[in-house]
Amino acid sequence: MNTELPSPDTSPLLELIDITKSYPSVDGVAAPEVLRGISLTVDAGESLAIIGPSGSGKSTLLNIIGALIEPTSGKVHFEGQDLYAKDETELAAFRNQCIGFVFQSHHLLPQCSALENVLIPTLVSPDAALKISAPERARELLASVGLGDRLSHRPGQMSGGECQRVAVVRALINHPKVILADEPTGSLDEESAEQLGNMLADLNREHGVTLMTVTHSLTLAAQMQRGYMLRRGELELWSNNE
């Protein structure tokens, strides 16, 4: 009888293989490649930052990972599956069920309360059990980020930092496997940016959700487990000591 225990799954959650991205030429002038042969692996539960100058392709890379933009060449594997072999219906389900997005602007609906904004992603979820449990989960998550007394407040009644915290909770509501944060502190003052950065790091540890952020903030980048610099379309390891 075979008494050996099965080997744990050590495959990465996410794998980028030789990703390139270029855009169509304008007036006959070929546009330069935004991304040049980027390869990267990310394990479940990791936190990772990508820094770089404006226009370096940071947001483009994040959007490729989140199935918002298709690469020109290369592959994105998520849990071992070729992401861009899926059709658009499958990609939409992937974005809704596996990815939580946080952008520089919170994109909250002004006519909805904080609680209602958080629940919006659940409206198109096929998971009936999740829809039933979502309101209580939303209240608990909002309370955990210090917004338990803001459930009925609309965005116009909250500060920028509070709105961005609502946006982070909205990204978490469907139990995503990855949070993709694109300049999440970019529109905030220094104190609010620091608070949000601490909150993201805490949520990564407490919920075990993989966190990838692109940022100009070296302070936020230093809170992640790994950092990369995107320069001239190529990814290089970055250290806070640089």
C-alpha positions in Angstrom: 0.0 0.0 0.0 1.3 3.4 -0.9 1.5 5.5 2.3 3.3 8.5 0.8 1.5 11.8 1.2 0.7 13.8 -1.9 3.2 16.5 -2.7 1.9 20.0 -2.0 1.0 22.1 -5.0 4.0 24.5 -5.4 3.0 25.9 -8.8 2.7 29.7 -8.9 -0.7 31.3 -8.8 0.3 33.6 -11.7 3.0 33.3 -14.4 3.9 35.8 -17.1 5.9 34.3 -19.9 7.7 36.6 -22.3 5.0 39.3 -22.4 5.3 42.0 -25.0 3.0 44.8 -25.8 3.0 47.4 -28.6 0.4 49.6 -30.0 -0.5 50.3 -33.7 1.6 52.8 -35.5 0.4 56.4 -35.8 0.9 58.3 -39.2 3.2 55.5 -40.4 5.5 55.9 -37.4 5.9 52.6 -35.5 5.2 52.9 -31.8 7.9 51.5 -29.5 7.2 48.4 -27.5 5.7 49.3 -24.2 6.7 45.9 -22.7 9.6 43.8 -23.8 9.7 40.1 -23.0 8.5 40.3 -19.4 8.5 37.1 -17.4 7.4 36.9 -13.8 5.9 34.3 -11.3 3.8 35.2 -8.3 2.8 32.8 -5.6 -0.6 32.8 -3.8 -0.6 35.2 -0.8 2.4 37.3 -2.0 2.6 41.1 -2.1 4.5 42.7 -4.9 5.1 46.3 -6.0 6.1 47.6 -9.5 7.5 51.1 -9.6 8.8 53.1 -12.5 8.5 56.5 -14.3 5.2 57.7 -15.9 4.7 56.0 -19.2 6.9 53.1 -18.5 4.0 50.6 -18.9 3.2 49.8 -15.3 -0.6 50.2 -15.8 -0.4 48.3 -19.1 1.2 45.4 -17.3 -1.4 45.4 -14.6 -4.2 45.5 -17.1 -2.8 42.5 -19.0 -2.7 40.5 -15.7 -6.3 41.6 -15.0 -7.5 40.5 -18.5 -8.4 44.1 -19.5 -5.8 44.3 -22.2 -4.5 41.4 -24.3 -0.7 41.2 -24.8 0.8 41.5 -28.2 2.7 38.2 -27.6 3.5 35.9 -24.7 1.3 34.1 -22.3 -0.4 34.7 -18.9 -1.0 31.6 -16.9 -3.4 31.8 -13.9 -3.5 28.6 -11.8 -1.9 26.8 -14.7 -4.4 27.9 -17.3 -3.7 30.1 -20.3 -5.7 33.2 -19.5 -5.9 34.5 -23.1 -7.1 31.1 -24.4 -10.4 31.9 -22.7 -13.3 33.6 -24.6 -14.7 37.0 -23.6 -17.4 35.5 -21.5 -14.9 33.4 -19.6 -12.6 36.4 -19.2 -15.5 38.5 -17.8 -16.2 35.8 -15.2 -12.5 35.6 -14.4 -12.4 39.4 -13.7 -15.5 39.3 -11.6 -14.6 36.2 -9.5 -10.8 36.1 -9.3 -9.6 39.7 -9.5 -10.3 42.7 -7.3 -9.4 46.1 -8.9 -8.4 49.2 -7.0 -7.6 52.3 -9.1 -6.2 55.8 -8.4 -9.7 57.2 -8.6 -12.2 55.3 -6.4 -14.9 55.1 -9.1 -17.7 54.9 -6.5 -21.2 55.6 -7.7 -22.1 59.0 -6.1 -25.8 58.1 -5.7 -25.0 54.9 -3.7 -24.0 54.5 -0.1 -20.7 53.0 1.0 -22.4 49.7 1.7 -24.2 49.7 -1.7 -21.0 50.5 -3.6 -19.2 47.6 -1.9 -22.0 45.2 -3.0 -22.1 46.2 -6.7 -19.7 43.4 -7.8 -21.9 40.8 -6.2 -24.8 41.7 -8.4 -23.4 39.8 -11.4 -21.9 37.0 -9.4 -23.3 33.5 -10.3 -22.7 32.4 -6.7 -26.0 32.5 -4.9 -24.5 31.7 -1.5 -22.1 34.6 -1.9 -24.9 37.0 -2.7 -26.7 36.0 0.5 -23.6 36.4 2.7 -22.3 39.5 1.0 -24.1 42.2 3.0 -22.8 40.9 6.3 -19.3 40.4 4.9 -19.4 44.0 3.5 -20.4 45.4 6.9 -17.6 43.4 8.6 -15.0 44.5 6.1 -16.1 48.1 6.3 -15.9 48.0 10.1 -12.4 46.4 9.8 -11.1 49.4 7.9 -12.6 51.9 10.3 -15.8 52.6 8.3 -18.4 50.9 10.4 -20.1 54.2 11.1 -20.1 55.2 7.4 -22.3 52.4 5.9 -25.0 54.8 4.8 -22.8 57.7 3.7 -22.5 58.5 0.1 -19.1 59.4 -1.5 -19.8 63.1 -1.3 -20.1 62.8 2.4 -16.7 61.1 2.9 -13.1 62.1 2.6 -10.9 60.9 -0.3 -9.1 58.4 2.0 -12.4 57.0 3.2 -13.7 56.6 -0.4 -10.5 54.8 -1.3 -11.0 52.4 1.6 -14.5 51.7 0.4 -13.0 50.9 -3.0 -10.6 48.5 -1.4 -13.4 46.7 0.4 -15.4 46.6 -2.8 -12.4 44.8 -4.4 -12.4 42.2 -1.6 -16.1 41.5 -1.5 -16.1 38.6 -4.0 -13.3 36.8 -2.3 -10.8 37.4 -5.1 -7.5 35.6 -5.4 -5.6 38.7 -6.5 -6.0 42.4 -5.7 -4.6 44.6 -8.5 -4.0 48.1 -7.2 -3.1 50.8 -9.8 -1.6 53.9 -8.0 -4.1 53.4 -5.1 -2.5 56.2 -3.0 -1.8 58.6 -5.9 -4.8 60.9 -5.3 -4.4 61.0 -1.5 -2.5 63.3 0.9 0.5 62.0 2.7 -1.3 60.9 5.9 -4.2 59.2 4.0 -1.7 57.5 1.6 0.2 56.1 4.5 -2.9 54.8 6.2 -4.1 53.2 3.0 -0.7 51.6 2.4 -0.8 50.1 5.9 -4.3 48.9 5.4 -3.4 47.1 2.1 -0.4 45.4 3.7 -2.6 44.3 6.6 -5.4 43.0 4.4 -2.8 41.0 2.4 -1.6 39.3 5.6 -5.0 38.8 7.3 -6.9 37.6 4.2 -4.1 35.8 2.4 -5.1 37.5 -0.9 -2.3 38.1 -3.4 -1.6 41.8 -3.7 0.0 43.5 -6.7 0.4 47.2 -6.9 1.9 49.7 -9.3 2.9 52.9 -7.6 5.1 56.0 -7.6 5.3 55.8 -3.9 8.5 54.2 -2.6 6.9 54.1 0.8 4.1 51.9 -0.4 6.5 49.8 -2.5 8.7 49.1 0.6 5.7 47.6 2.4 5.4 44.8 -0.2 7.4 41.6 0.0 8.9 42.1 -3.4 9.6 45.1 -5.6 10.4 45.6 -9.3 11.4 48.5 -11.4 9.9 48.8 -14.9 12.3 50.6 -17.2 12.5 50.8 -20.9 9.9 48.0 -21.1 11.8 45.6 -19.0 11.4 44.4 -15.4 14.2 44.6 -12.9 14.4 43.6 -9.2 14.2 46.7 -7.0 15.4 47.1 -3.4 14.3 49.8 -1.0 18.0 50.4 -0.4 18.5 51.8 -4.0 
